[in-house]
Amino acid sequence: MDVTPGTTGDAGQSAASIALEGIRKRYPDGTEAVRELSLEVRTGELVVLIGPSGCGKSTVLRMVNRLIEPTGGRILLGDEDVTRVDPVELRRRIGYVIQNVGLFPHQTVLANVGTVPRLLGWARDRVRRRSEELLELVGLDPGRFGRRYPHELSGGQRQRVGVARALAADPVVLLMDEPFSAVDPIVRTRLQEEFLRLQAEVRKTIVLVTHDLDEAVRLGDRIAVLSEGGRLEQYDTPAALLGAPASPFVRDFVGADRGIRALAVTPVTRDALDPPPADPAGLPEVALGSSAYDALAAMLTAGADRVLVTADGRPAGVLTRHRALGAGR
């Protein structure tokens, strides 16, 4: 299957940037769920919204596809203000994945995946071809799983079908509301790995809501930390967020063990290396670009205080324990 960045299969739409410009949500009882939030998501970027319960992160997500109507502000997909378009037509251009999947129980897996293309009036053969292609893309054999019903699948398999359905009409944007939280931790880790592989192929613009900081750090290109009322406390890469919290709120939210998380997302670079020794025999090895956490783990396993860093199989330098520990600061 030929999948080019920003597209999947024969539908051929491109990903689009998202810009939230002063969006607000005020309910009739006076509750302000979101106050004046501005945020930009670049094309092909995966941005995670995270924060304590009640901070408005799911409300923000649902305003993008107008499942919740904003009280004010603008929401741009590319150059288009989607607050001024038909919401039903809009949702057919935006993929949406939720925690409990929401598959239709009396339809087969193939029929579930093809839901939006059918609504768009695609020819039957094209819908089937596209549905089979997407099942393969998420790691489910269409010959084995296509005729099954949702109750015949495991939780992880149902979640994969939900992702396939969201991608079926090649949406310009993919919205994901705690998509992996309903499965056990082992399956969740596998789904995250599979999703990272999938995103590397399709490069969609994705906004993902989670309450799990480890998931945010693992998946996000950038993370937006929200506090009550949808206030944006910090918007940064995982490494920058963990290494330099912008406020006491963010520092408390990411926790005392943020240094360990930071090491896991901080790559080993040439700038941190000492020259390689004449005889590196016996030193543990990691590849250039590995995380500082992996470098420290290699040292601890070998009982060493430094590790040989290689590039294309050749020695690039030595990373000391001191420099590895300082990488996440």
Disulfide bonds with the S-S distance in Angstrom:
none
